[in-house]
Amino acid sequence: MASSLYSNAQHVDFDSVLAMDDPGMVSMFEALMASGLRGFLGCPAVVYEDALVDFFENASVRNGVVFSTVGGQIVKISEKLFAELFELPVDGLGDLSEMPKDAIFDARSIVSLSGEQINLSGRKNQMKMPYRLLCDIVAKAISVKAGSFNAITVEKFSLMTAVVCGVKMNWAKFPFGILKKMVAAKTKQAKGFVIQISLLLATFPAVDLGEASAFPASKILSKKTVLRFISINDRDGGEEIKEAEKKKVVTKKRTAADIEAAVPKKKRTSKKKSISSISSLEMVVVAEEAVPIQQVVEPLDVEEPRCSSADAVDLIIQQVLDETRADEW
């Protein structure tokens, strides 16, 4: 089944979205029409799944032309056929690197939700709602990227700038270049364009396309699905705001780093206190072991003979004389 080929695809029902009661969304879709992409994004939504599987299995690029075999029949898709079938402009910029810097500068403010220039390496929630949807359209239906679509890239924003600022673009060249990447060997380009390729294959009368199937309604941008997109993005935006507020509250509290920084201070303080406490204890012990002054001066029960300092000197001299006589004997 080819359902995996359009898991992230989008198609536009211009009649439905242009009737919306949302000036911002209507203005964005009108800009898409003015750019020349209505025939590509809003072509009949019919898919030939078996033929698509066959096409991608056998496709290759030779001399800038896409060749494949479908149902045993060779098909050849050139850039000219691609442009004519979808009525795509062939005049204008052929490379996104040529996008005027002043146009990108202006677009960064035009699409901004806050009024300040958005960050080109940020997320699409920086944008007003219509341009968040435009970001999805250029990612899924034009550049055909797989994975998350929330991140802004230079390529996506350049495509958006062409639409928002009305920059003339060779829209035949860019999408056809994406088609060539899809079928080229050793490329990481996601496969898509299932509606467009189905219509291209239908231009070859000899090719048996098999049974046709409708493109999933959930992937067609109509009034209903656009309102659902707005609802989901409003909800996600509210959750992101709550998450940001929680982070702000957490930052006001003491962080782990603050606590770790505070611990050594507490240790130093407690150490000083313990030293002073030990000193106090030692002083108390000495005080307890010391003999009270009053006890020293109190008279003893047995009176000992006392002598004056002069008597003590005479006594010492007499002892020396006695020792001298003893030595002579």
C-alpha positions as CSV (number, residue, x, y, z in Angstrom):
1,M,0.0,0.0,0.0
2,A,1.1,3.5,-0.7
3,S,-0.4,5.0,2.4
4,S,3.0,5.4,4.0
5,L,4.0,7.7,1.1
6,Y,1.6,10.3,2.3
7,S,1.6,9.9,6.0
8,N,2.8,13.5,6.4
9,A,1.3,14.9,3.2
10,Q,-1.1,17.8,2.9
11,H,-3.5,18.9,0.2
12,V,-5.5,22.1,0.0
13,D,-9.2,22.6,-0.7
14,F,-9.0,26.2,-1.7
15,D,-12.7,26.7,-2.2
16,S,-13.4,25.6,1.3
17,V,-10.6,27.5,3.1
18,L,-11.2,30.8,1.2
19,A,-14.8,30.7,2.6
20,M,-13.6,30.7,6.2
21,D,-14.5,33.5,8.6
22,D,-10.9,34.0,9.5
23,P,-9.2,37.0,7.7
24,G,-5.7,35.9,8.7
25,M,-6.1,32.4,7.3
26,V,-7.9,33.6,4.2
27,S,-5.1,36.1,3.5
28,M,-2.5,33.4,3.8
29,F,-4.3,31.1,1.4
30,E,-4.8,34.0,-1.0
31,A,-1.0,34.5,-0.9
32,L,-0.5,30.8,-1.8
33,M,-2.8,31.3,-4.8
34,A,-1.1,34.5,-5.9
35,S,2.3,32.7,-5.8
36,G,1.1,30.3,-8.5
37,L,0.8,27.2,-6.3
38,R,-2.9,26.6,-6.5
39,G,-2.7,24.1,-9.4
40,F,0.0,22.1,-7.5
41,L,-1.5,22.2,-4.0
42,G,-5.2,22.0,-5.0
43,C,-5.3,19.6,-7.9
44,P,-7.9,16.7,-7.9
45,A,-7.2,14.5,-4.9
46,V,-7.0,11.1,-6.5
47,V,-4.4,8.4,-5.7
48,Y,-3.4,5.3,-7.6
49,E,-1.7,3.3,-4.9
50,D,-0.5,0.3,-6.9
51,A,0.9,2.5,-9.7
52,L,2.7,4.6,-7.1
53,V,4.4,1.6,-5.5
54,D,5.5,0.5,-9.0
55,F,6.7,4.0,-9.9
56,F,8.9,4.4,-6.8
57,E,10.4,0.9,-7.1
58,N,11.5,1.4,-10.7
59,A,12.2,5.2,-10.9
60,S,15.6,6.8,-11.6
61,V,16.9,10.1,-12.9
62,R,18.7,10.4,-16.3
63,N,19.8,13.7,-17.8
64,G,17.5,15.6,-15.5
65,V,14.5,13.5,-16.5
66,V,12.6,11.1,-14.2
67,F,12.2,7.6,-15.8
68,S,10.2,4.7,-14.4
69,T,8.3,1.6,-15.3
70,V,4.7,1.2,-14.3
71,G,2.7,-1.8,-15.2
72,G,5.4,-2.8,-17.7
73,Q,5.2,0.6,-19.5
74,I,7.9,3.2,-19.5
75,V,7.0,6.6,-18.3
76,K,9.1,9.8,-18.7
77,I,8.5,12.9,-16.6
78,S,10.3,16.1,-17.5
79,E,10.3,19.5,-15.8
80,K,8.3,20.9,-18.7
81,L,5.5,18.3,-18.3
82,F,5.6,18.9,-14.5
83,A,5.2,22.7,-15.0
84,E,2.5,22.5,-17.6
85,L,0.3,20.0,-15.8
86,F,0.2,22.0,-12.6
87,E,0.4,25.5,-14.2
88,L,3.4,26.4,-12.2
89,P,5.4,29.6,-12.8
90,V,8.7,29.1,-14.6
91,D,10.0,32.6,-14.2
92,G,11.7,33.9,-11.0
93,L,14.2,32.5,-8.5
94,G,15.4,29.0,-9.3
95,D,17.4,28.6,-6.1
96,L,16.4,29.4,-2.5
97,S,19.9,30.7,-1.8
98,E,19.0,33.6,-4.1
99,M,16.2,34.8,-1.9
100,P,16.7,38.5,-1.1
101,K,17.9,39.2,2.4
102,D,15.6,42.1,2.8
103,A,12.6,39.9,2.0
104,I,13.7,37.4,4.7
105,F,14.2,40.3,7.1
106,D,10.6,41.6,6.4
107,A,9.1,38.2,6.6
108,R,10.6,37.5,10.0
109,S,8.6,40.4,11.4
110,I,5.4,39.8,9.4
111,V,4.9,36.3,10.6
112,S,6.0,36.9,14.2
113,L,3.5,36.4,17.0
114,S,5.3,38.9,19.3
115,G,6.1,41.5,16.7
116,E,9.8,41.0,17.1
117,Q,11.8,39.2,14.4
118,I,11.6,35.4,14.9
119,N,14.6,33.2,15.4
120,L,15.3,31.1,12.2
121,S,16.6,28.3,14.4
122,G,13.6,28.4,16.7
123,R,10.1,26.8,16.6
124,K,7.0,27.6,14.6
125,N,5.1,28.6,17.8
126,Q,6.9,32.0,17.4
127,M,4.6,32.6,14.4
128,K,1.0,33.8,14.1
129,M,-1.4,30.9,13.5
130,P,-1.9,31.3,9.7
131,Y,1.9,31.1,9.3
132,R,2.3,28.1,11.5
133,L,0.0,26.4,9.0
134,L,1.9,27.8,6.1
135,C,5.1,26.3,7.7
136,D,3.4,22.9,7.7
137,I,2.3,23.3,4.1
138,V,5.7,24.1,2.7
139,A,7.3,21.3,4.8
140,K,4.8,18.5,4.0
141,A,3.4,19.4,0.6
142,I,6.3,21.2,-1.1
143,S,9.7,20.2,0.4
144,V,8.3,16.9,1.7
145,K,10.2,16.5,4.9
146,A,9.7,13.6,7.3
147,G,9.7,13.7,11.1
148,S,8.9,16.7,13.3
149,F,7.6,19.8,11.7
150,N,7.8,22.2,14.6
151,A,11.3,23.4,14.0
152,I,12.0,26.3,11.6
153,T,14.7,25.8,9.0
154,V,16.3,28.2,6.6
155,E,14.8,26.2,3.6
156,K,11.3,26.3,5.0
157,F,11.4,29.9,5.9
158,S,12.8,30.8,2.5
159,L,9.8,29.1,0.9
160,M,7.5,30.9,3.3
161,T,9.2,34.2,2.4
162,A,8.5,33.7,-1.3
163,V,4.8,33.3,-0.5
164,V,4.4,36.0,2.3
165,C,6.4,38.7,0.5
166,G,5.3,37.8,-3.0
167,V,8.8,37.0,-4.3
168,K,8.7,35.6,-7.8
169,M,9.8,32.0,-7.7
170,N,10.4,29.3,-10.4
171,W,7.9,27.0,-8.7
172,A,8.3,24.4,-11.5
173,K,12.0,24.0,-10.8
174,F,12.0,23.6,-7.0
175,P,9.2,20.9,-6.6
176,F,10.6,19.0,-9.6
177,G,14.0,19.1,-8.0
178,I,12.4,17.5,-4.9
179,L,10.8,14.8,-7.1
180,K,14.2,14.0,-8.6
181,K,15.6,13.6,-5.0
182,M,12.8,11.3,-4.1
183,V,13.7,8.8,-6.8
184,A,17.5,9.3,-6.8
185,A,19.6,6.5,-5.2
186,K,21.2,7.1,-1.8
187,T,19.2,10.2,-0.8
188,K,17.4,10.8,2.4
189,Q,14.6,12.7,0.8
190,A,11.2,11.5,2.0
191,K,8.8,10.2,-0.7
192,G,5.6,12.1,-1.4
193,F,3.7,14.0,-4.1
194,V,1.4,11.1,-4.3
195,I,-1.5,13.1,-5.7
196,Q,0.7,14.9,-8.2
197,I,2.5,11.8,-9.4
198,S,-0.8,10.0,-9.8
199,L,-2.0,12.7,-12.1
200,L,1.3,12.7,-14.0
201,L,1.0,8.9,-14.5
202,A,-2.6,9.4,-15.7
203,T,-1.2,11.4,-18.7
204,F,0.2,8.2,-20.2
205,P,-2.7,6.4,-21.8
206,A,-0.9,3.1,-22.1
207,V,-0.2,2.8,-18.4
208,D,-2.6,0.6,-16.3
209,L,-3.0,2.6,-13.1
210,G,-5.2,0.2,-11.3
211,E,-7.9,1.1,-8.9
212,A,-8.1,4.8,-7.8
213,S,-8.6,5.7,-4.1
214,A,-9.5,9.0,-2.5
215,F,-6.9,10.9,-0.6
216,P,-7.6,10.8,3.1
217,A,-10.0,13.6,4.1
218,S,-8.0,14.3,7.3
219,K,-5.0,15.3,5.3
220,I,-6.9,17.8,3.1
221,L,-6.9,21.3,4.4
222,S,-10.6,22.3,4.4
223,K,-12.5,24.6,6.7
224,K,-13.0,21.7,9.1
225,T,-9.4,20.5,9.3
226,V,-8.0,24.1,9.5
227,L,-10.3,24.8,12.5
228,R,-9.0,21.6,14.1
229,F,-5.4,22.7,13.4
230,I,-6.1,26.0,15.2
231,S,-7.7,24.2,18.2
232,I,-4.8,21.8,18.5
233,N,-2.2,24.5,18.2
234,D,-4.0,26.7,20.7
235,R,-4.0,23.9,23.2
236,D,-0.3,23.1,22.6
237,G,0.5,26.7,22.9
238,G,-1.3,26.9,26.3
239,E,0.6,23.9,27.5
240,E,3.9,25.4,26.5
241,I,3.1,28.6,28.3
242,K,2.2,26.6,31.5
243,E,5.4,24.7,31.2
244,A,7.4,27.9,30.8
245,E,5.7,29.4,33.9
246,K,6.6,26.2,35.9
247,K,10.2,26.6,34.9
248,K,10.2,30.3,36.0
249,V,8.8,29.2,39.4
250,V,11.5,26.5,39.8
251,T,14.2,29.0,39.0
252,K,13.1,31.2,41.9
253,K,13.6,28.3,44.3
254,R,17.0,27.2,45.5
255,T,18.7,25.0,42.9
256,A,20.9,22.0,43.6
257,A,23.9,24.2,42.8
258,D,22.8,26.7,45.4
259,I,22.4,24.0,48.0
260,E,25.8,22.5,47.2
261,A,27.4,25.9,47.4
262,A,25.7,26.5,50.8
263,V,26.8,23.2,52.3
264,P,30.5,24.1,52.8
265,K,29.6,27.3,54.5
266,K,27.5,25.4,56.9
267,K,30.3,23.0,57.6
268,R,32.8,25.8,58.2
269,T,30.4,27.5,60.6
270,S,29.6,24.3,62.5
271,K,33.4,23.6,62.8
272,K,34.1,26.9,64.3
273,K,31.3,26.4,66.8
274,S,32.6,22.9,67.7
275,I,36.1,24.3,68.4
276,S,34.8,27.0,70.6
277,S,32.6,24.5,72.3
278,I,35.6,22.2,73.0
279,S,37.6,25.1,74.3
280,S,34.8,26.1,76.6
281,L,34.6,22.5,77.8
282,E,38.4,22.3,78.5
283,M,38.3,25.5,80.4
284,V,35.5,24.2,82.5
285,V,37.5,21.0,83.3
286,V,40.6,23.0,84.3
287,A,38.4,25.1,86.5
288,E,37.0,22.0,88.2
289,E,40.5,20.5,88.9
290,A,42.1,23.7,90.2
291,V,42.4,24.1,94.0
292,P,40.3,27.0,95.3
293,I,42.3,30.0,96.4
294,Q,40.6,30.0,99.8
295,Q,41.9,26.5,100.5
296,V,45.5,27.5,99.9
297,V,45.5,30.3,102.4
298,E,43.6,28.4,105.1
299,P,45.9,27.3,108.0
300,L,46.8,23.6,108.2
301,D,45.9,21.4,111.1
302,V,49.7,20.7,111.9
303,E,51.8,23.7,112.4
304,E,55.3,23.4,110.8
305,P,58.3,25.4,112.0
306,R,58.9,28.6,110.1
307,C,62.1,30.5,109.6
308,S,63.1,33.9,108.3
309,S,65.0,34.4,105.1
310,A,68.2,35.3,107.1
311,D,68.0,32.1,109.2
312,A,67.7,30.1,106.0
313,V,70.9,31.7,104.6
314,D,72.8,30.9,107.7
315,L,71.6,27.4,107.7
316,I,72.8,26.9,104.1
317,I,76.3,28.3,104.9
318,Q,76.6,26.0,107.9
319,Q,75.7,23.0,105.7
320,V,78.4,23.9,103.2
321,L,81.1,24.2,106.0
322,D,80.1,20.9,107.5
323,E,80.5,19.2,104.0
324,T,83.9,20.8,103.6
325,R,85.2,19.5,106.9
326,A,83.9,16.0,106.1
327,D,85.9,16.0,102.8
328,E,89.1,17.1,104.7
329,W,88.7,14.2,107.1
